[in-house]
Amino acid sequence: MMMQEQIREEDGGAVLSDASLVGAVGSDWFDPGYWRNRGALETQGGGRGGVAMIGTPDGACVLRHYHRGGLIARFNRDHYLWTGAARTRSFAEFRLLAHIAALKLPAPQPVAARYRRRGLSYTADLITRRIDDARTLAQCLSDGRLDADLARETGALVARFHREGIWHADLNAHNVLVTPEALYLIDFDRGALRSPAEAWRLANLARLRRSLVKLGATGRIDDFQAAIWGPLVYGYERTMAA
């Protein structure tokens, strides 16, 4: 069942939220200081992610402010070109995550999204439910816990999304979460629904492989192709064919 949305228009912007939430979501929910003053700000990370762990009336959540990356970030940290509310980064990711949740695929569940417009630009924020007891695939690699079994599970995870036509714009080892119970994909900023095609699926897998190589997998693991990448592709292809 697809999530019921609720939109609250605000001066210069709007908040989109899950209509089933206990309380109304306002702009204050997107301010880490609001949660800090209530003793509900657990951690706040810096860097491009701009991520804060918060304790809301609806449970533990992750608050993320959208930041630019690359060279453009040197002179424009967090403003994006306005092309309409539905095309804001936050509203688009919220709705993609809601679609993913309706498919019962393992990804963060959306709670609320906001944009604030200023002329021809806007800033954006997103709140999702937190996935507890999780480590990234990158951390598993660093800790020596990435083995053939985990690689096969990772391949199967990616295939489940690809079978539904879900394209991840930045499929890398930092965006795969590993918990004792399951694996999850996170960070669907700029993700999209696509028609079935081998080209984009293979490009997605190639991006994940480059990420693992960049993190030093080929140096850490003897015969990376046979021990890790081969099992990952096997798990992917078996799930795609199921």
MIDOLO-839796 format. One record per residue (C-alpha): x, y, z. Coordinates in steps of 0.02 Angstrom, whole numbers. Layout:
N
+--------+--------+--------+
!      u !      v !      w !
+--------+--------+--------+
!      X !      Y !      Z !
...
+--------+--------+--------+
! end
This chain:
242
+--------+--------+--------+
!      u !      v !      w !
+--------+--------+--------+
!      0 !      0 !      0 !
!     68 !    171 !    -50 !
!     99 !    295 !     89 !
!    -28 !    436 !    111 !
!     54 !    606 !     94 !
!     23 !    766 !    186 !
!     89 !    934 !    123 !
!     99 !   1092 !    226 !
!    136 !   1252 !    133 !
!    251 !   1371 !    223 !
!    320 !   1543 !    189 !
!    446 !   1514 !     52 !
!    429 !   1326 !     49 !
!    334 !   1169 !     97 !
!    344 !   1013 !    205 !
!    293 !    842 !    137 !
!    263 !    706 !    266 !
!    188 !    536 !    301 !
!      6 !    571 !    346 !
!      7 !    430 !    475 !
!    133 !    517 !    590 !
!     85 !    547 !    770 !
!    107 !    736 !    762 !
!    116 !    870 !    628 !
!    287 !    900 !    553 !
!    342 !   1082 !    542 !
!    500 !   1171 !    491 !
!    571 !   1152 !    666 !
!    591 !    965 !    635 !
!    727 !   1004 !    508 !
!    831 !   1109 !    629 !
!    960 !   1009 !    729 !
!    953 !   1145 !    862 !
!    769 !   1107 !    892 !
!    812 !    928 !    937 !
!    967 !    979 !   1035 !
!    862 !   1091 !   1148 !
!    749 !    943 !   1185 !
!    892 !    824 !   1220 !
!    844 !    724 !   1065 !
!    995 !    757 !    955 !
!   1104 !    603 !    970 !
!   1242 !    639 !    846 !
!   1274 !    767 !    711 !
!   1400 !    735 !    572 !
!   1484 !    865 !    467 !
!   1546 !    853 !    289 !
!   1441 !    842 !    134 !
!   1312 !    727 !    212 !
!   1253 !    850 !    345 !
!   1174 !    704 !    441 !
!   1098 !    711 !    615 !
!   1026 !    568 !    718 !
!    868 !    627 !    804 !
!    739 !    555 !    923 !
!    567 !    608 !    862 !
!    393 !    572 !    934 !
!    382 !    442 !    795 !
!    546 !    355 !    838 !
!    730 !    366 !    795 !
!    763 !    455 !    630 !
!    900 !    524 !    520 !
!    895 !    707 !    467 !
!    994 !    750 !    311 !
!   1025 !    920 !    233 !
!   1065 !    911 !     48 !
!   1239 !    973 !      6 !
!   1325 !    987 !   -161 !
!   1483 !    891 !   -201 !
!   1629 !    917 !   -318 !
!   1700 !   1083 !   -377 !
!   1534 !   1174 !   -374 !
!   1526 !   1153 !   -185 !
!   1668 !   1279 !   -167 !
!   1552 !   1422 !   -211 !
!   1379 !   1344 !   -190 !
!   1362 !   1230 !    -40 !
!   1178 !   1186 !    -39 !
!   1072 !   1282 !   -165 !
!    989 !   1198 !   -315 !
!    900 !   1268 !   -467 !
!    712 !   1284 !   -441 !
!    612 !   1187 !   -571 !
!    456 !   1152 !   -470 !
!    410 !   1073 !   -302 !
!    391 !    896 !   -369 !
!    567 !    902 !   -442 !
!    655 !    960 !   -283 !
!    786 !    836 !   -223 !
!    696 !    807 !    -59 !
!    519 !    781 !   -127 !
!    582 !    668 !   -266 !
!    683 !    558 !   -147 !
!    539 !    551 !    -21 !
!    420 !    488 !   -156 !
!    545 !    362 !   -225 !
!    573 !    294 !    -48 !
!    384 !    283 !    -24 !
!    372 !    182 !   -185 !
!    514 !     70 !   -125 !
!    427 !     45 !     43 !
!    266 !     -5 !    -47 !
!    367 !   -139 !   -137 !
!    435 !   -198 !     32 !
!    614 !   -176 !    -23 !
!    747 !   -142 !    111 !
!    782 !     45 !    114 !
!    753 !    187 !    239 !
!    570 !    231 !    262 !
!    530 !    415 !    225 !
!    460 !    522 !    364 !
!    463 !    701 !    299 !
!    543 !    812 !    167 !
!    560 !   1000 !    152 !
!    614 !   1130 !     28 !
!    642 !   1315 !     56 !
!    639 !   1423 !    -98 !
!    733 !   1584 !   -128 !
!    705 !   1658 !   -300 !
!    772 !   1538 !   -431 !
!    852 !   1420 !   -304 !
!    804 !   1313 !   -156 !
!    879 !   1212 !    -13 !
!    816 !   1042 !     41 !
!    807 !    921 !    188 !
!    747 !    744 !    216 !
!    701 !    641 !    370 !
!    699 !    452 !    362 !
!    682 !    316 !    493 !
!    847 !    256 !    562 !
!    912 !     82 !    527 !
!    988 !     19 !    689 !
!   1141 !    -90 !    719 !
!   1206 !    -56 !    544 !
!   1378 !    -47 !    468 !
!   1416 !      4 !    290 !
!   1488 !   -120 !    167 !
!   1641 !     -6 !    164 !
!   1663 !    -31 !    351 !
!   1643 !   -218 !    331 !
!   1782 !   -215 !    201 !
!   1894 !   -114 !    316 !
!   1860 !   -233 !    462 !
!   1896 !   -388 !    358 !
!   1715 !   -445 !    365 !
!   1677 !   -438 !    179 !
!   1679 !   -619 !    122 !
!   1598 !   -720 !    -17 !
!   1435 !   -744 !     79 !
!   1414 !   -558 !    111 !
!   1462 !   -523 !    -69 !
!   1326 !   -641 !   -133 !
!   1199 !   -557 !    -18 !
!   1252 !   -387 !    -85 !
!   1229 !   -443 !   -264 !
!   1057 !   -513 !   -223 !
!   1010 !   -349 !   -137 !
!   1053 !   -245 !   -289 !
!    960 !   -365 !   -404 !
!    800 !   -348 !   -302 !
!    799 !   -162 !   -338 !
!    848 !   -182 !   -520 !
!    706 !   -305 !   -549 !
!    586 !   -167 !   -500 !
!    669 !    -41 !   -614 !
!    748 !     59 !   -472 !
!    909 !    146 !   -521 !
!   1026 !    205 !   -384 !
!   1123 !    360 !   -438 !
!   1271 !    327 !   -323 !
!   1284 !    140 !   -293 !
!   1441 !    122 !   -187 !
!   1502 !     28 !    -34 !
!   1453 !    171 !     82 !
!   1271 !    159 !     28 !
!   1250 !    -26 !     69 !
!   1205 !    -53 !    252 !
!   1235 !   -221 !    337 !
!   1136 !   -270 !    493 !
!   1126 !   -437 !    584 !
!    956 !   -467 !    503 !
!    965 !   -393 !    328 !
!   1054 !   -281 !    202 !
!    987 !   -112 !    147 !
!   1019 !     16 !     11 !
!   1021 !    197 !     68 !
!   1038 !    372 !     -7 !
!    922 !    376 !   -156 !
!    956 !    558 !   -197 !
!    936 !    575 !   -387 !
!    878 !    394 !   -397 !
!    742 !    352 !   -523 !
!    624 !    224 !   -593 !
!    686 !    159 !   -761 !
!    625 !     42 !   -895 !
!    714 !   -128 !   -895 !
!    881 !   -116 !   -985 !
!   1043 !   -209 !   -966 !
!   1149 !    -54 !   -997 !
!   1100 !     44 !   -842 !
!   1101 !   -111 !   -733 !
!   1278 !   -156 !   -784 !
!   1333 !     25 !   -762 !
!   1262 !     22 !   -585 !
!   1360 !   -136 !   -544 !
!   1518 !    -63 !   -621 !
!   1501 !     88 !   -507 !
!   1492 !    -25 !   -355 !
!   1646 !   -120 !   -413 !
!   1744 !     42 !   -437 !
!   1695 !     93 !   -261 !
!   1763 !    -69 !   -186 !
!   1924 !    -56 !   -287 !
!   1945 !    126 !   -234 !
!   1926 !     73 !    -52 !
!   2069 !    -49 !    -73 !
!   1976 !   -213 !    -93 !
!   2097 !   -278 !   -223 !
!   2241 !   -251 !   -103 !
!   2155 !   -318 !     53 !
!   2080 !   -476 !    -21 !
!   2179 !   -610 !   -112 !
!   2106 !   -637 !   -285 !
!   1967 !   -508 !   -267 !
!   1884 !   -564 !   -428 !
!   1862 !   -744 !   -371 !
!   1834 !   -714 !   -185 !
!   1719 !   -562 !   -190 !
!   1665 !   -497 !   -359 !
!   1626 !   -667 !   -433 !
!   1510 !   -714 !   -288 !
!   1429 !   -542 !   -293 !
!   1389 !   -559 !   -478 !
!   1328 !   -737 !   -448 !
!   1207 !   -676 !   -313 !
!   1149 !   -537 !   -428 !
!   1119 !   -648 !   -580 !
!   1033 !   -786 !   -481 !
!    912 !   -661 !   -405 !
!    879 !   -576 !   -571 !
!    835 !   -743 !   -647 !
!    723 !   -799 !   -504 !
+--------+--------+--------+
! end
